[in-house]
Amino acid sequence: MLGLRLQQLRKERRLTQQEVGQGIWASGSKVSRIESGMVGLGRRDVVRLLNFYGITDADEHDRYLSLVQLGDQPGWWHQDRDALPKGFELLNLESAARTIRCYEPAVVPELLQTDEYARAVLRLRYPYLPGDEIDRLLAVRLQRQQVLDRADPPYLWILVEESALRRPIGGDAVWRNQLDHLEDVIQAPNVSLQIVGDNACGSVRAVCGFLYLRFIDTQLPDVVCVAQPNSMLYLEERRDIECYLRIADLIAVEAARPGNTAAWLESLKSEANRMPS
């Protein structure tokens, strides 16, 4: 995860791995191994790279150094804390993904949320956080969504419960705008949205939502991310990955076909419009 973020910094500055290696008194092959997560990184190495990329802000350094502390063991919990806001890791992982599969039983998945809907969800999940902290979390979430606007966006396969789409989070106006947004999003060729009907057993099979990522760089292992209120579990053992993929496949079979999603959303909007404002 740290390597992916450092790779993004390098590419933003239009530098080659060889140029970076020369700048930090190392080889281009070492930079390649760092970016692929094949070698461990100490705090001094990270600070040297950040300074070379012109990142001098102390708070920004803390975010990267927090990733160093997480280690490289397969399957680990990340506990939320101020230095590393929720969603920061996903921002890096999703930016390097070529395929993203997601199942969400409770709300519209985060990558497809409107600004107002996302803010309402965050307020529901973190009722005791002050407004500036909600703004901070929202900013990370909206930055994550930019991956869908790039020239070569990842393929996004979403499974969302019908009950989640019926839930007027944020009020009727916010809810209706969210349904409109989904209608627009599914027109993109890289987005496949399946609705899991109320008569299906998705939430029983999966218990909770999860996110599966496959990366452009084939050296990187697939990852499944399972969110909890104050933490995130990342799984990369093959048996864990296959377990979640089987669950996703079973739910996909139960769900409506992607070709029916537009009509289903239109029906939900019609119901919403008949409700009193």
C-alpha positions in Angstrom: 0.0 0.0 0.0 2.8 2.4 0.9 4.6 1.4 -2.3 1.6 2.2 -4.4 1.3 5.6 -2.9 5.0 6.4 -3.5 4.6 5.2 -7.1 1.7 7.6 -7.5 3.9 10.5 -6.2 6.6 9.6 -8.7 4.3 9.4 -11.6 2.7 12.7 -10.7 6.2 14.3 -11.0 6.9 12.5 -14.3 10.0 10.8 -13.0 11.4 7.4 -13.9 12.4 4.8 -11.4 16.0 5.3 -12.4 15.8 9.1 -11.9 14.4 8.6 -8.4 17.1 6.0 -7.6 19.8 8.4 -8.6 18.2 11.1 -6.4 18.1 9.0 -3.3 21.5 7.3 -3.9 19.9 4.0 -4.8 19.2 2.0 -8.0 16.2 2.1 -10.2 15.6 -1.6 -9.4 15.3 -0.8 -5.7 12.7 1.8 -6.4 10.8 -0.8 -8.4 10.9 -3.2 -5.5 9.8 -0.5 -3.1 6.8 0.4 -5.3 5.8 -3.3 -5.8 5.9 -3.9 -2.0 8.7 -6.5 -2.4 11.0 -4.9 0.2 10.3 -3.4 3.6 10.7 0.3 4.2 12.1 2.0 7.3 11.1 5.5 8.4 14.4 7.0 7.1 13.8 5.6 3.6 10.3 6.9 3.5 11.3 10.4 4.7 14.1 10.5 2.1 11.7 9.7 -0.7 9.1 12.1 0.5 11.6 14.9 0.7 12.8 14.0 -2.8 9.2 14.4 -4.0 8.9 17.7 -2.3 6.5 16.5 0.5 7.7 18.4 3.5 4.5 18.9 5.5 4.8 17.1 8.9 1.2 15.9 9.0 1.6 14.4 5.5 4.8 12.6 6.7 2.8 11.2 9.6 0.3 9.6 7.3 3.0 7.8 5.3 4.9 6.8 8.4 1.7 5.4 9.9 1.7 2.9 6.9 5.2 1.9 7.8 4.1 0.9 11.3 1.4 -1.4 9.9 4.0 -3.9 8.7 3.6 -6.4 5.9 1.9 -9.4 7.5 -0.9 -10.9 5.4 -4.3 -10.2 6.9 -4.2 -7.2 9.3 -6.4 -4.9 11.2 -6.0 -1.2 10.8 -7.3 0.9 13.7 -8.5 4.4 12.7 -6.5 7.2 14.1 -5.9 10.9 13.4 -2.7 10.5 11.4 -4.4 8.1 8.9 -8.0 9.0 8.3 -10.5 6.4 7.2 -10.3 5.8 3.5 -6.7 6.8 3.1 -5.6 3.3 2.4 -8.4 2.6 0.0 -7.5 5.8 -1.9 -4.1 4.2 -2.7 -5.4 0.7 -3.3 -8.2 1.7 -5.6 -6.0 4.0 -7.6 -3.9 0.9 -8.6 -6.8 -1.5 -9.2 -8.0 -2.8 -12.6 -11.0 -4.6 -11.1 -13.1 -3.6 -8.1 -16.0 -5.8 -6.8 -18.2 -4.6 -4.0 -21.1 -5.9 -2.0 -23.0 -3.5 0.2 -26.1 -4.5 2.1 -26.8 -1.2 4.0 -26.2 1.8 1.8 -25.2 2.8 -1.7 -21.4 1.9 -2.0 -19.0 4.7 -1.3 -17.6 5.0 -4.8 -21.0 5.8 -6.2 -22.3 8.1 -3.5 -23.2 11.8 -4.2 -21.7 14.4 -2.0 -24.8 15.0 0.0 -25.6 11.3 0.4 -22.0 10.6 1.5 -22.1 13.4 4.1 -25.4 12.0 5.5 -24.0 8.5 5.7 -20.9 9.7 7.5 -23.1 11.6 10.0 -25.1 8.5 10.7 -22.0 6.3 11.2 -20.1 8.9 13.3 -22.7 10.9 15.2 -20.2 12.2 17.8 -17.6 13.6 15.3 -17.5 17.4 14.9 -18.3 18.9 11.5 -14.7 19.5 10.5 -13.9 15.8 11.0 -16.9 14.8 8.9 -15.6 17.2 6.2 -12.2 15.5 6.4 -13.6 12.0 5.9 -15.9 13.3 3.1 -12.9 14.8 1.3 -11.1 11.5 1.3 -14.2 9.7 0.0 -14.7 12.1 -2.8 -11.0 11.9 -3.8 -11.4 8.1 -4.0 -14.2 8.5 -6.5 -11.9 10.3 -8.9 -10.5 6.9 -9.9 -13.7 6.4 -12.0 -13.0 9.6 -14.0 -9.5 8.8 -15.2 -8.8 7.9 -18.8 -8.4 4.1 -18.0 -10.8 3.6 -15.0 -11.0 0.2 -13.3 -13.9 -2.2 -14.0 -16.4 -1.7 -11.2 -18.9 -4.5 -10.4 -21.3 -3.5 -7.6 -23.9 -5.6 -5.7 -26.3 -3.5 -3.7 -29.3 -4.5 -1.7 -32.7 -3.2 -2.8 -33.4 -2.2 0.8 -30.4 0.1 0.7 -31.8 1.9 -2.4 -35.2 2.3 -0.7 -33.6 3.9 2.4 -34.1 7.7 2.3 -30.7 8.6 3.9 -30.3 12.3 4.1 -33.9 13.0 3.4 -36.1 12.6 0.3 -34.3 15.1 -1.9 -30.9 13.7 -1.2 -32.2 10.2 -1.7 -33.8 11.1 -5.1 -30.7 12.8 -6.3 -28.7 9.6 -5.4 -31.0 7.5 -7.5 -30.6 10.0 -10.4 -26.8 9.7 -10.0 -26.9 5.9 -10.1 -28.9 6.1 -13.4 -26.1 8.3 -14.8 -23.3 6.1 -13.5 -24.5 2.8 -14.9 -24.2 4.3 -18.5 -20.4 4.0 -18.2 -19.1 0.8 -19.9 -16.8 0.0 -17.0 -19.6 0.0 -14.4 -21.9 -3.0 -13.7 -24.5 -2.5 -11.0 -26.7 -5.4 -9.8 -29.6 -5.0 -7.4 -30.1 -7.7 -4.8 -33.8 -8.0 -4.3 -35.4 -8.2 -0.9 -36.4 -11.9 -1.6 -32.7 -12.8 -2.1 -30.3 -14.0 0.6 -27.3 -11.8 0.0 -27.1 -10.3 3.5 -27.4 -13.8 5.0 -24.6 -15.2 2.9 -22.2 -12.3 3.4 -23.2 -11.0 6.9 -21.4 -7.7 6.1 -20.2 -5.6 3.1 -16.8 -6.1 1.5 -14.6 -4.8 -1.3 -12.4 -7.0 -3.6 -9.5 -5.5 -5.5 -7.4 -6.9 -8.3 -4.4 -4.7 -9.4 -2.9 -3.6 -12.7 0.5 -4.7 -11.4 0.2 -8.5 -11.5 3.0 -8.8 -8.8 0.5 -7.4 -6.3 -1.8 -9.9 -4.5 -5.5 -9.5 -4.7 -7.0 -7.9 -1.5 -10.4 -8.1 0.2 -11.3 -5.2 2.5 -13.9 -5.6 5.2 -15.0 -2.4 7.0 -15.9 -2.2 10.7 -17.0 1.0 12.6 -13.5 1.9 13.7 -11.2 -0.3 11.8 -10.6 -2.1 8.5 -9.6 -5.7 7.9 -7.4 -6.4 4.8 -7.1 -10.0 3.7 -4.7 -11.3 1.0 -4.5 -15.0 1.8 -5.7 -16.9 -1.3 -8.2 -19.0 0.7 -9.8 -15.9 2.2 -9.9 -14.2 -1.3 -11.6 -17.3 -2.8 -14.1 -17.4 0.0 -15.3 -13.9 -0.6 -15.3 -14.3 -4.4 -17.5 -17.4 -4.0 -19.9 -15.3 -1.9 -19.9 -12.5 -4.5 -20.6 -15.0 -7.3 -23.5 -16.6 -5.4 -25.1 -13.2 -4.6 -24.6 -12.1 -8.3 -26.6 -15.2 -9.4 -29.4 -14.2 -7.0 -29.4 -10.6 -8.0 -31.1 -9.0 -11.0 -29.1 -8.9 -14.2 -27.2 -5.6 -14.9 -29.4 -5.0 -17.9 -32.4 -4.7 -15.6 -30.9 -2.1 -13.3 -32.0 1.0 -15.2 -35.6 -0.1 -15.2 -35.4 -1.0 -11.5 -33.9 2.4 -10.6 -36.7 4.1 -12.7 -39.3 2.1 -10.7 -37.7 3.2 -7.4 -37.6 6.8 -8.5 -41.3 6.6 -9.5 -42.1 5.3 -6.0 -40.0 8.1 -4.5 -41.7 10.8 -6.5 -45.2 9.5 -5.4 -44.2 9.9 -1.8 -44.9 13.3 -0.1 -41.9 15.6 0.1 
